């Protein structure tokens, strides 16, 4: 009976200690949550600050010599196309079969006329590609050289027409050639600008590389140890080589002789004789 009373007293004391510890964990001024409480209050929405829009920075105009805007390049190429069209229109008015000249002269003019048509077709092709990509230095260079190839042939045709057909018609050819030459000269600074920019970048890269190599060599100077000599190794030759003496007779090489001597010195051991016993 006394033991049961002590056991009940211990259980009661442990319950009192647990309740007092739970009460100390509750913050002051805050009631414990009730079982009949409704839905909990929603959390306050987070406010995100949006930075003010930055003013748009307009790109600075390029002031390098020879630079042209793409629109200006296309306008210049359009003028070249108009000159091409004018030359082709004039070529349709030539009649070399009516000229009072020799067959050789007429044949030479026909060859010059054919070459002029070819270079004009090439000029039209390169000009059209360059108009689609005015930033291409390759297409710009090809257009410039196509004009350069057309000018002397156009001048030769103008001279022949002035001499054998019509002087006023020859003057019109000369005027078209002068216009084409002026347009080529107007295009030349832009072509030089396209070619100059990669050349300057390449020169700067090469200069930086040379300076970096020099700085690295100066920094590593004296840090490396002395060179370690390698041991000499003897390479044994196992093939067959035959040399010739002065008389022309062949003799085996030194390595082969040694092997032959070794083979001659080492004789195979004789096998022991086995006596046969007569069968009964």
Backbone as CSV, one residue per row, in Angstrom:
resi,resn,N_x,N_y,N_z,CA_x,CA_y,CA_z,C_x,C_y,C_z
1,UNK,0.842,-1.209,0.000,0.000,0.000,0.000,0.862,1.237,0.000
2,UNK,1.910,1.194,0.760,2.822,2.339,0.829,3.520,2.540,-0.506
3,UNK,3.850,1.459,-1.197,4.525,1.564,-2.503,3.591,2.187,-3.525
4,UNK,2.327,1.830,-3.571,1.361,2.414,-4.505,1.206,3.891,-4.259
5,UNK,1.216,4.305,-3.009,1.061,5.729,-2.694,2.264,6.505,-3.203
6,UNK,3.452,5.974,-3.028,4.653,6.657,-3.523,4.667,6.736,-5.054
7,UNK,4.223,5.687,-5.732,4.168,5.689,-7.198,3.208,6.747,-7.721
8,UNK,2.034,6.876,-7.121,1.056,7.888,-7.534,1.585,9.283,-7.283
9,UNK,2.305,9.465,-6.179,2.872,10.782,-5.879,3.920,11.170,-6.916
10,UNK,4.733,10.244,-7.357,5.763,10.529,-8.398,5.131,10.914,-9.713
11,UNK,4.042,10.214,-10.085,3.363,10.557,-11.344,2.777,11.943,-11.269
12,UNK,2.227,12.319,-10.154,1.618,13.651,-9.995,2.666,14.737,-10.049
13,UNK,3.831,14.507,-9.442,4.913,15.519,-9.467,5.472,15.696,-10.873
14,UNK,5.628,14.620,-11.610,6.139,14.741,-12.996,5.182,15.498,-13.885
15,UNK,3.858,15.327,-13.688,2.877,16.084,-14.474,2.934,17.555,-14.162
16,UNK,3.120,17.888,-12.870,3.228,19.310,-12.509,4.477,19.946,-13.118
17,UNK,5.588,19.229,-13.153,6.831,19.764,-13.749,6.665,19.986,-15.241
18,UNK,6.018,19.063,-15.947,5.816,19.201,-17.397,4.934,20.399,-17.730
19,UNK,3.864,20.605,-16.948,2.956,21.742,-17.213,3.636,23.060,-16.945
20,UNK,4.485,23.138,-15.895,5.180,24.403,-15.604,6.211,24.719,-16.684
21,UNK,6.906,23.692,-17.212,7.891,23.930,-18.285,7.226,24.384,-19.566
22,UNK,6.045,23.819,-19.895,5.306,24.240,-21.095,4.823,25.674,-20.979
23,UNK,4.440,26.079,-19.764,3.965,27.450,-19.555,5.104,28.438,-19.706
24,UNK,6.333,28.078,-19.352,7.464,28.984,-19.489,7.851,29.183,-20.947
25,UNK,7.614,28.170,-21.822,7.966,28.304,-23.242,7.036,29.246,-23.976
26,UNK,5.804,29.506,-23.519,4.892,30.408,-24.187,5.373,31.836,-24.001
27,UNK,5.438,32.672,-25.086,5.870,34.075,-24.946,4.850,34.849,-24.139
28,UNK,5.379,35.851,-23.491,4.545,36.691,-22.639,3.599,37.514,-23.492
29,UNK,2.398,37.661,-23.004,1.410,38.490,-23.705,0.801,37.825,-24.887
30,UNK,1.035,36.538,-25.102,0.484,35.820,-26.252,-0.260,34.604,-25.755
31,UNK,-1.502,34.506,-26.076,-2.336,33.385,-25.626,-2.082,32.190,-26.501
32,UNK,-2.181,31.007,-25.966,-2.008,29.804,-26.782,-3.111,29.691,-27.804
33,UNK,-2.819,29.111,-28.965,-3.843,29.003,-30.019,-4.988,28.132,-29.571
34,UNK,-6.159,28.620,-29.839,-7.363,27.882,-29.460,-7.727,26.894,-30.539
35,UNK,-8.405,25.860,-30.132,-8.788,24.824,-31.087,-9.900,25.283,-32.000
36,UNK,-10.740,26.210,-31.555,-11.880,26.641,-32.356,-11.562,27.868,-33.208
37,UNK,-10.279,28.206,-33.363,-9.945,29.402,-34.149,-10.214,29.127,-35.636
38,UNK,-10.523,30.226,-36.362,-10.825,30.090,-37.794,-9.551,30.016,-38.617
39,UNK,-9.663,30.380,-39.829,-8.507,30.369,-40.737,-7.518,31.431,-40.300
40,UNK,-6.236,31.103,-40.453,-5.176,32.043,-40.058,-5.135,33.219,-41.018
41,UNK,-4.611,34.338,-40.516,-4.532,35.555,-41.331,-3.503,35.387,-42.435
42,UNK,-3.819,35.888,-43.624,-2.904,35.784,-44.769,-1.706,36.704,-44.580
43,UNK,-0.541,36.244,-45.133,0.669,37.055,-45.011,0.567,38.296,-45.883
44,UNK,1.251,39.345,-45.465,1.218,40.614,-46.204,1.963,40.464,-47.526
45,UNK,1.460,41.028,-48.644,2.131,40.900,-49.945,3.464,41.635,-49.955
46,UNK,4.454,41.048,-50.678,5.756,41.680,-50.774,5.747,42.749,-51.851
47,UNK,6.357,43.853,-51.543,6.410,44.993,-52.459,7.762,44.972,-53.173
48,UNK,7.752,44.920,-54.503,8.970,44.912,-55.311,9.186,46.283,-55.921
49,UNK,10.350,46.814,-55.677,10.666,48.154,-56.179,11.181,48.054,-57.617
50,UNK,10.589,48.800,-58.508,10.963,48.829,-59.927,11.852,50.033,-60.161
51,UNK,13.074,49.812,-60.683,13.949,50.965,-60.912,13.408,51.856,-62.015
52,UNK,13.784,53.095,-61.921,13.340,54.070,-62.930,14.004,53.767,-64.266
53,UNK,13.310,53.919,-65.380,13.910,53.624,-66.689,15.073,54.551,-66.992
54,UNK,16.162,53.941,-67.487,17.338,54.709,-67.836,17.151,55.359,-69.208
55,UNK,17.684,56.533,-69.392,17.555,57.182,-70.708,18.341,56.427,-71.767
56,UNK,17.774,56.332,-72.945,18.406,55.611,-74.047,19.604,56.414,-74.541
57,UNK,20.766,55.725,-74.564,21.980,56.387,-75.012,22.131,56.216,-76.516
58,UNK,22.138,57.291,-77.209,22.302,57.252,-78.660,23.771,56.995,-78.990
59,UNK,24.057,56.093,-79.943,25.456,55.828,-80.294,26.120,57.053,-80.899
60,UNK,27.389,57.188,-80.558,28.135,58.326,-81.076,28.464,58.101,-82.546
61,UNK,28.369,59.131,-83.353,28.687,58.959,-84.778,30.166,58.666,-84.967
62,UNK,30.443,57.806,-85.928,31.817,57.430,-86.239,32.426,58.518,-87.116
63,UNK,33.549,59.023,-86.664,34.209,60.132,-87.371,35.493,59.687,-88.053
64,UNK,35.693,58.398,-88.249,36.906,57.931,-88.916,36.848,58.297,-90.399
65,UNK,38.017,58.574,-90.989,38.020,58.957,-92.411,37.575,57.806,-93.306
66,UNK,36.699,58.125,-94.242,36.208,57.129,-95.186,34.942,56.424,-94.768
67,UNK,34.498,56.602,-93.515,33.299,55.891,-93.068,32.060,56.453,-93.754
68,UNK,31.142,55.543,-94.127,29.874,55.909,-94.740,28.776,55.060,-94.120
69,UNK,27.628,55.654,-93.970,26.467,54.917,-93.495,25.997,53.949,-94.586
70,UNK,25.359,52.825,-94.199,24.892,51.870,-95.219,23.953,52.502,-96.236
71,UNK,23.118,53.446,-95.795,22.200,54.088,-96.748,22.969,54.891,-97.794
72,UNK,24.048,55.562,-97.359,24.847,56.337,-98.303,25.582,55.425,-99.280
73,UNK,26.054,54.272,-98.797,26.739,53.319,-99.684,25.764,52.783,-100.732
74,UNK,24.550,52.450,-100.319,23.557,51.941,-101.267,23.166,52.998,-102.290
75,UNK,23.090,54.262,-101.866,22.779,55.336,-102.820,23.888,55.483,-103.851
76,UNK,25.132,55.356,-103.419,26.251,55.439,-104.360,26.248,54.267,-105.326
77,UNK,25.939,53.077,-104.838,25.871,51.909,-105.720,24.711,52.010,-106.702
78,UNK,23.635,52.655,-106.291,22.513,52.856,-107.222,22.924,53.775,-108.373
79,UNK,23.741,54.773,-108.099,24.241,55.639,-109.170,25.139,54.855,-110.122
80,UNK,25.906,53.923,-109.584,26.726,53.077,-110.458,25.837,52.226,-111.360
81,UNK,24.726,51.727,-110.821,23.809,50.929,-111.638,23.201,51.781,-112.757
82,UNK,22.891,53.034,-112.479,22.339,53.912,-113.521,23.362,54.105,-114.639
83,UNK,24.632,54.266,-114.280,25.677,54.418,-115.296,25.826,53.140,-116.123
84,UNK,25.748,51.975,-115.466,25.788,50.709,-116.202,24.651,50.627,-117.217
85,UNK,23.465,51.014,-116.761,22.300,50.958,-117.662,22.496,51.906,-118.849
86,UNK,23.110,53.055,-118.619,23.353,54.017,-119.699,24.359,53.456,-120.708
87,UNK,25.396,52.781,-120.223,26.397,52.218,-121.126,25.785,51.091,-121.961
88,UNK,25.001,50.233,-121.348,24.353,49.148,-122.098,23.385,49.689,-123.147
89,UNK,22.730,50.809,-122.839,21.836,51.430,-123.821,22.616,51.992,-125.003
90,UNK,23.803,52.533,-124.720,24.631,53.060,-125.807,25.221,51.943,-126.662
91,UNK,25.522,50.816,-126.044,26.093,49.709,-126.804,25.108,49.130,-127.815
92,UNK,23.823,49.304,-127.564,22.818,48.800,-128.507,22.750,49.644,-129.770
93,UNK,23.379,50.827,-129.766,23.328,51.719,-130.925,24.575,51.626,-131.809
94,UNK,25.435,50.653,-131.531,26.677,50.502,-132.297,26.437,49.511,-133.440
95,UNK,26.943,49.865,-134.639,26.806,48.994,-135.815,28.167,48.876,-136.498
96,UNK,29.049,48.020,-135.984,30.388,47.932,-136.579,30.394,47.296,-137.967
97,UNK,29.330,46.616,-138.351,29.309,46.015,-139.681,29.231,47.062,-140.792
98,UNK,28.864,48.304,-140.477,28.762,49.375,-141.469,30.010,50.237,-141.531
99,UNK,31.013,49.917,-140.744,32.207,50.765,-140.689,33.078,50.523,-141.920
100,UNK,33.724,51.581,-142.347,34.673,51.488,-143.453,36.064,51.245,-142.873
101,UNK,36.329,50.022,-142.568,37.613,49.624,-141.989,37.934,48.209,-142.433
102,UNK,39.127,47.757,-142.092,39.551,46.415,-142.490,38.875,45.358,-141.609
103,UNK,38.938,44.130,-142.087,38.354,43.030,-141.320,39.092,42.810,-139.998
104,UNK,40.406,43.030,-140.034,41.178,42.855,-138.799,40.777,43.902,-137.762
105,UNK,40.583,45.162,-138.196,40.158,46.204,-137.255,38.763,45.947,-136.715
106,UNK,37.864,45.491,-137.608,36.505,45.183,-137.165,36.503,44.001,-136.181
107,UNK,37.367,43.009,-136.421,37.455,41.862,-135.509,38.023,42.281,-134.163
108,UNK,39.009,43.167,-134.178,39.592,43.641,-132.917,38.563,44.429,-132.104
109,UNK,37.776,45.244,-132.786,36.741,45.983,-132.062,35.677,45.038,-131.490
110,UNK,35.339,43.992,-132.250,34.362,43.030,-131.749,34.855,42.324,-130.482
111,UNK,36.171,42.027,-130.448,36.726,41.401,-129.241,36.685,42.361,-128.056
112,UNK,37.004,43.636,-128.305,36.936,44.635,-127.228,35.507,44.816,-126.739
113,UNK,34.560,44.812,-127.669,33.155,44.954,-127.290,32.683,43.763,-126.461
114,UNK,33.113,42.559,-126.831,32.730,41.364,-126.073,33.307,41.400,-124.658
115,UNK,34.560,41.838,-124.537,35.176,41.947,-123.204,34.479,42.994,-122.350
116,UNK,34.023,44.066,-122.979,33.306,45.100,-122.234,31.991,44.560,-121.691
117,UNK,31.290,43.779,-122.482,30.040,43.166,-122.006,30.308,42.231,-120.814
118,UNK,31.391,41.477,-120.856,31.708,40.561,-119.765,32.012,41.298,-118.471
119,UNK,32.828,42.346,-118.568,33.182,43.075,-117.344,31.983,43.847,-116.795
120,UNK,31.081,44.286,-117.658,29.877,44.955,-117.177,28.956,43.967,-116.455
121,UNK,28.861,42.746,-116.988,28.066,41.726,-116.290,28.681,41.393,-114.924
122,UNK,30.012,41.286,-114.884,30.669,41.013,-113.597,30.469,42.172,-112.624
123,UNK,30.541,43.400,-113.127,30.326,44.573,-112.275,28.915,44.593,-111.717
124,UNK,27.941,44.252,-112.541,26.559,44.244,-112.074,26.351,43.174,-110.989
125,UNK,27.001,42.020,-111.146,26.854,40.955,-110.142,27.490,41.357,-108.817
126,UNK,28.713,41.864,-108.856,29.381,42.261,-107.614,28.687,43.457,-106.959
127,UNK,28.215,44.391,-107.773,27.529,45.560,-107.215,26.258,45.148,-106.488
128,UNK,25.484,44.196,-107.070,24.266,43.743,-106.406,24.549,43.060,-105.075
129,UNK,25.604,42.233,-105.016,25.951,41.585,-103.748,26.440,42.593,-102.708
130,UNK,27.209,43.570,-103.192,27.717,44.589,-102.266,26.593,45.483,-101.749
131,UNK,25.583,45.684,-102.552,24.439,46.477,-102.100,23.653,45.746,-101.011
132,UNK,23.607,44.412,-101.075,22.939,43.642,-100.026,23.763,43.602,-98.737
133,UNK,25.075,43.622,-98.870,25.963,43.583,-97.691,26.991,44.707,-97.789
134,UNK,26.612,45.936,-97.491,27.544,47.061,-97.656,28.691,47.057,-96.657
135,UNK,28.668,46.189,-95.639,29.766,46.134,-94.674,30.849,45.128,-95.063
136,UNK,30.673,44.416,-96.183,31.628,43.396,-96.606,32.773,44.046,-97.371
137,UNK,33.984,43.907,-96.847,35.139,44.487,-97.534,35.503,43.660,-98.771
138,UNK,35.201,42.345,-98.771,35.492,41.523,-99.943,34.630,41.941,-101.131
139,UNK,33.322,42.101,-100.907,32.432,42.502,-101.997,32.733,43.926,-102.457
140,UNK,33.107,44.791,-101.515,33.479,46.148,-101.912,34.734,46.167,-102.768
141,UNK,35.709,45.355,-102.414,36.939,45.287,-103.206,36.660,44.732,-104.599
142,UNK,35.828,43.697,-104.697,35.503,43.136,-106.008,34.741,44.137,-106.872
143,UNK,33.857,44.907,-106.273,33.139,45.943,-107.036,34.090,47.009,-107.550
144,UNK,35.029,47.406,-106.716,36.004,48.429,-107.114,36.878,47.931,-108.263
145,UNK,37.354,46.705,-108.171,38.197,46.161,-109.246,37.404,45.916,-110.534
146,UNK,36.109,45.603,-110.431,35.288,45.422,-111.636,35.133,46.751,-112.375
147,UNK,34.968,47.833,-111.641,34.912,49.153,-112.286,36.250,49.475,-112.937
148,UNK,37.337,49.148,-112.238,38.670,49.407,-112.771,38.923,48.626,-114.057
149,UNK,38.328,47.424,-114.189,38.495,46.639,-115.404,37.622,47.151,-116.542
150,UNK,36.495,47.782,-116.231,35.579,48.254,-117.274,36.019,49.581,-117.889
151,UNK,36.728,50.409,-117.135,37.054,51.758,-117.612,37.939,51.762,-118.866
152,UNK,39.069,51.037,-118.936,39.886,51.103,-120.157,39.181,50.521,-121.379
153,UNK,38.374,49.496,-121.220,37.641,48.923,-122.353,36.565,49.885,-122.848
154,UNK,35.933,50.584,-121.927,34.934,51.577,-122.325,35.587,52.742,-123.060
155,UNK,36.781,53.120,-122.646,37.495,54.191,-123.347,37.896,53.763,-124.757
156,UNK,38.321,52.486,-124.908,38.667,52.008,-126.246,37.466,51.967,-127.175
157,UNK,36.306,51.560,-126.660,35.094,51.546,-127.475,34.705,52.965,-127.874
158,UNK,34.836,53.918,-126.960,34.489,55.317,-127.271,35.391,55.872,-128.369
159,UNK,36.674,55.560,-128.345,37.586,56.041,-129.386,37.228,55.458,-130.754
160,UNK,36.936,54.166,-130.779,36.613,53.532,-132.069,35.306,54.076,-132.633
161,UNK,34.317,54.304,-131.790,33.028,54.816,-132.269,33.189,56.247,-132.783
162,UNK,33.989,57.058,-132.094,34.218,58.432,-132.557,34.942,58.454,-133.896
163,UNK,35.763,57.463,-134.158,36.548,57.451,-135.387,35.783,56.867,-136.564
164,UNK,35.003,55.802,-136.346,34.424,55.087,-137.467,32.913,55.241,-137.598
165,UNK,32.224,55.705,-136.554,30.766,55.756,-136.665,30.214,57.165,-136.471
166,UNK,30.247,57.664,-135.240,29.633,58.961,-134.960,30.407,59.608,-133.813
167,UNK,30.847,60.844,-134.052,31.631,61.511,-133.023,30.792,61.850,-131.801
168,UNK,29.560,62.287,-132.006,28.701,62.640,-130.865,28.369,61.409,-130.012
169,UNK,28.199,60.254,-130.673,27.956,59.023,-129.925,29.186,58.623,-129.116
170,UNK,30.371,58.833,-129.672,31.595,58.557,-128.935,31.752,59.457,-127.719
171,UNK,31.294,60.713,-127.840,31.355,61.635,-126.696,30.443,61.146,-125.569
172,UNK,29.301,60.592,-125.916,28.401,60.057,-124.888,29.043,58.867,-124.142
173,UNK,29.775,58.030,-124.881,30.510,56.948,-124.227,31.564,57.504,-123.267
174,UNK,32.263,58.541,-123.703,33.288,59.147,-122.849,32.671,59.755,-121.597
175,UNK,31.525,60.391,-121.742,30.852,60.961,-120.583,30.430,59.865,-119.581
176,UNK,29.907,58.751,-120.100,29.533,57.644,-119.210,30.765,57.076,-118.506
177,UNK,31.890,56.991,-119.218,33.121,56.521,-118.583,33.612,57.463,-117.504
178,UNK,33.488,58.778,-117.753,33.899,59.748,-116.729,33.007,59.659,-115.485
179,UNK,31.716,59.462,-115.682,30.813,59.305,-114.541,31.161,58.051,-113.725
180,UNK,31.465,56.968,-114.433,31.820,55.745,-113.732,33.135,55.907,-112.966
181,UNK,34.058,56.644,-113.542,35.324,56.887,-112.847,35.114,57.752,-111.600
182,UNK,34.272,58.778,-111.687,33.985,59.631,-110.529,33.320,58.831,-109.398
183,UNK,32.413,57.939,-109.768,31.759,57.115,-108.742,32.750,56.152,-108.092
184,UNK,33.698,55.650,-108.890,34.725,54.785,-108.310,35.587,55.557,-107.308
185,UNK,35.937,56.782,-107.639,36.733,57.596,-106.728,35.957,57.960,-105.464
186,UNK,34.645,58.118,-105.586,33.829,58.374,-104.396,33.710,57.146,-103.510
187,UNK,33.785,55.961,-104.113,33.688,54.722,-103.351,35.024,54.319,-102.729
188,UNK,36.123,54.828,-103.257,37.448,54.393,-102.813,37.730,54.666,-101.334
189,UNK,37.376,55.830,-100.745,37.651,56.023,-99.303,36.920,55.023,-98.417
190,UNK,35.706,54.640,-98.791,34.972,53.667,-97.976,35.612,52.280,-98.079
191,UNK,36.097,51.912,-99.262,36.788,50.631,-99.403,38.073,50.637,-98.571
192,UNK,38.777,51.775,-98.569,39.983,51.869,-97.750,39.652,51.771,-96.268
193,UNK,38.518,52.326,-95.858,38.103,52.213,-94.453,37.817,50.756,-94.078
194,UNK,37.143,50.022,-94.963,36.855,48.614,-94.684,38.127,47.783,-94.587
195,UNK,39.120,48.100,-95.402,40.368,47.345,-95.374,41.282,47.787,-94.234
196,UNK,41.167,49.040,-93.815,42.066,49.555,-92.781,41.706,49.030,-91.402
197,UNK,40.435,48.873,-91.111,40.018,48.462,-89.766,40.554,47.082,-89.384
198,UNK,40.409,46.012,-90.199,41.006,44.722,-89.814,42.523,44.764,-89.756
199,UNK,43.145,45.578,-90.623,44.596,45.660,-90.605,45.084,46.279,-89.292
200,UNK,44.408,47.309,-88.806,44.796,47.915,-87.534,44.569,46.952,-86.370
201,UNK,43.465,46.204,-86.407,43.210,45.224,-85.351,44.271,44.121,-85.341
202,UNK,44.676,43.652,-86.521,45.703,42.625,-86.604,47.046,43.153,-86.117
203,UNK,47.375,44.381,-86.481,48.644,44.969,-86.032,48.654,45.148,-84.518
204,UNK,47.521,45.581,-83.941,47.446,45.729,-82.480,47.577,44.386,-81.776
205,UNK,46.947,43.342,-82.321,47.047,42.010,-81.710,48.479,41.488,-81.770
206,UNK,49.164,41.685,-82.902,50.548,41.239,-83.012,51.461,42.004,-82.068
207,UNK,51.223,43.307,-81.916,52.038,44.103,-80.999,51.821,43.666,-79.554
208,UNK,50.562,43.404,-79.184,50.278,42.944,-77.823,50.909,41.584,-77.557
209,UNK,50.869,40.700,-78.548,51.456,39.377,-78.378,52.966,39.470,-78.201
210,UNK,53.614,40.316,-78.992,55.065,40.468,-78.855,55.433,41.070,-77.503
211,UNK,54.650,42.042,-77.030,54.937,42.638,-75.732,54.723,41.627,-74.607
212,UNK,53.663,40.817,-74.706,53.416,39.799,-73.676,54.526,38.750,-73.659
213,UNK,55.017,38.356,-74.818,56.110,37.387,-74.866,57.376,37.962,-74.255
214,UNK,57.645,39.258,-74.503,58.810,39.882,-73.897,58.696,39.981,-72.384
215,UNK,57.512,40.366,-71.892,57.308,40.453,-70.440,57.422,39.085,-69.781
216,UNK,56.887,38.046,-70.437,56.972,36.707,-69.876,58.411,36.212,-69.853
217,UNK,59.179,36.511,-70.894,60.579,36.111,-70.904,61.392,36.801,-69.825
218,UNK,61.110,38.095,-69.599,61.815,38.818,-68.542,61.425,38.298,-67.161
219,UNK,60.164,37.922,-66.987,59.726,37.431,-65.683,60.294,36.056,-65.365
220,UNK,60.467,35.201,-66.379,60.964,33.843,-66.153,62.475,33.728,-66.273
221,UNK,63.146,34.841,-66.518,64.594,34.792,-66.691,65.268,34.500,-65.347
222,UNK,66.131,33.500,-65.310,66.861,33.145,-64.106,66.118,32.224,-63.162
223,UNK,64.861,31.900,-63.445,64.099,31.024,-62.562,64.285,29.553,-62.889
224,UNK,64.592,29.234,-64.085,64.764,27.840,-64.466,66.121,27.309,-64.039
225,UNK,66.209,26.066,-63.662,67.460,25.450,-63.254,68.331,25.126,-64.441
226,UNK,69.546,24.661,-64.164,70.443,24.295,-65.276,69.923,23.086,-66.026
227,UNK,70.316,22.984,-67.244,69.866,21.877,-68.078,70.498,20.577,-67.608
228,UNK,69.722,19.539,-67.540,70.208,18.224,-67.101,70.618,17.413,-68.316
229,UNK,71.884,16.979,-68.357,72.322,16.196,-69.527,71.670,14.819,-69.526
230,UNK,71.420,14.324,-70.693,70.828,13.003,-70.853,71.918,11.954,-70.969
231,UNK,71.658,10.774,-70.471,72.610,9.684,-70.546,72.671,9.145,-71.980
232,UNK,73.883,8.805,-72.369,74.058,8.220,-73.687,73.525,6.788,-73.698
233,UNK,72.802,6.456,-74.695,72.220,5.118,-74.811,72.726,4.472,-76.094
234,UNK,72.999,3.202,-76.001,73.483,2.441,-77.164,72.311,1.703,-77.788
235,UNK,72.112,1.951,-79.053,71.022,1.310,-79.791,71.574,0.092,-80.502
236,UNK,71.058,-1.051,-80.203,71.509,-2.300,-80.812,70.736,-2.563,-82.085
237,UNK,71.466,-2.836,-83.115,70.864,-3.083,-84.418,70.715,-4.581,-84.625
238,UNK,69.508,-5.031,-84.925,69.232,-6.450,-85.077,69.006,-6.863,-86.532
239,UNK,69.075,-5.901,-87.451,68.846,-6.262,-88.843,70.115,-6.739,-89.523
240,UNK,70.060,-6.921,-90.808,71.196,-7.363,-91.613,71.670,-6.205,-92.463
241,UNK,72.923,-5.855,-92.291,73.516,-4.801,-93.108,74.772,-5.354,-93.767
242,UNK,74.963,-5.012,-94.995,76.113,-5.478,-95.756,76.848,-4.270,-96.290
243,UNK,78.106,-4.153,-95.945,78.941,-3.071,-96.464,79.899,-3.577,-97.511
244,UNK,80.468,-2.682,-98.272,81.415,-3.036,-99.327,82.756,-2.408,-99.021
245,UNK,83.804,-3.185,-99.223,85.138,-2.644,-99.021,85.602,-1.976,-100.308
246,UNK,86.838,-1.587,-100.328,87.358,-0.895,-101.505,87.400,-1.802,-102.729
247,UNK,87.619,-3.057,-102.513,87.686,-3.974,-103.660,86.323,-4.307,-104.220
248,UNK,85.265,-3.933,-103.511,83.930,-4.199,-104.014,83.286,-5.403,-103.421
249,UNK,84.023,-6.183,-102.609,83.432,-7.373,-102.004,82.617,-6.972,-100.799
250,UNK,81.517,-7.651,-100.568,80.643,-7.357,-99.457,81.146,-8.065,-98.220
251,UNK,80.997,-7.382,-97.086,81.357,-7.988,-95.812,80.267,-7.686,-94.817
252,UNK,80.006,-8.578,-93.944,78.926,-8.348,-92.987,79.295,-7.247,-92.020
253,UNK,78.289,-6.696,-91.426,78.514,-5.625,-90.472,79.104,-6.182,-89.205
254,UNK,79.568,-5.241,-88.310,80.256,-5.641,-87.092,79.340,-6.413,-86.161
255,UNK,78.121,-5.909,-86.018,77.182,-6.588,-85.139,76.852,-7.984,-85.621
256,UNK,76.794,-8.152,-86.941,76.482,-9.465,-87.491,77.632,-10.431,-87.272
257,UNK,78.879,-9.918,-87.357,80.035,-10.786,-87.143,80.057,-11.328,-85.720
258,UNK,79.766,-10.461,-84.753,79.765,-10.891,-83.368,78.748,-11.994,-83.149
259,UNK,77.595,-11.810,-83.718,76.570,-12.835,-83.544,76.973,-14.146,-84.211
260,UNK,77.655,-14.026,-85.345,78.092,-15.247,-86.018,79.145,-15.970,-85.200
261,UNK,80.054,-15.188,-84.568,81.079,-15.806,-83.729,80.454,-16.485,-82.535
262,UNK,79.501,-15.813,-81.937,78.848,-16.394,-80.771,78.136,-17.676,-81.155
263,UNK,77.508,-17.698,-82.301,76.815,-18.911,-82.732,77.783,-20.046,-83.011
264,UNK,78.966,-19.682,-83.528,79.932,-20.733,-83.822,80.565,-21.287,-82.561
265,UNK,80.734,-20.446,-81.527,81.334,-20.911,-80.290,80.386,-21.805,-79.508
266,UNK,79.143,-21.486,-79.471,78.180,-22.267,-78.695,77.683,-23.404,-79.550
267,UNK,78.055,-24.631,-79.153,77.630,-25.809,-79.885,76.512,-26.488,-79.120
268,UNK,75.587,-27.020,-79.785,74.501,-27.714,-79.071,75.014,-28.981,-78.410
269,UNK,74.575,-29.268,-77.207,74.987,-30.461,-76.461,74.398,-31.722,-77.101
270,UNK,75.254,-32.777,-77.119,74.801,-34.042,-77.719,73.824,-34.732,-76.787
271,UNK,72.800,-35.280,-77.362,71.817,-35.967,-76.557,72.386,-37.331,-76.089
272,UNK,72.120,-37.751,-74.842,72.617,-39.054,-74.357,71.969,-40.197,-75.153
273,UNK,72.814,-41.154,-75.438,72.327,-42.298,-76.193,71.467,-43.192,-75.298
274,UNK,70.414,-43.628,-75.830,69.486,-44.491,-75.094,69.629,-45.904,-75.642
275,UNK,70.037,-46.800,-74.771,70.204,-48.197,-75.225,68.855,-48.902,-75.271
276,UNK,68.638,-49.547,-76.349,67.372,-50.257,-76.527,67.555,-51.677,-75.980
277,UNK,66.660,-52.099,-75.183,66.668,-53.472,-74.630,65.862,-54.358,-75.554
278,UNK,66.394,-55.529,-75.811,65.653,-56.418,-76.733,64.368,-56.873,-76.087
279,UNK,63.388,-56.894,-76.876,62.064,-57.335,-76.376,62.025,-58.822,-76.266
280,UNK,61.359,-59.317,-75.217,61.240,-60.735,-75.002,60.181,-61.341,-75.902
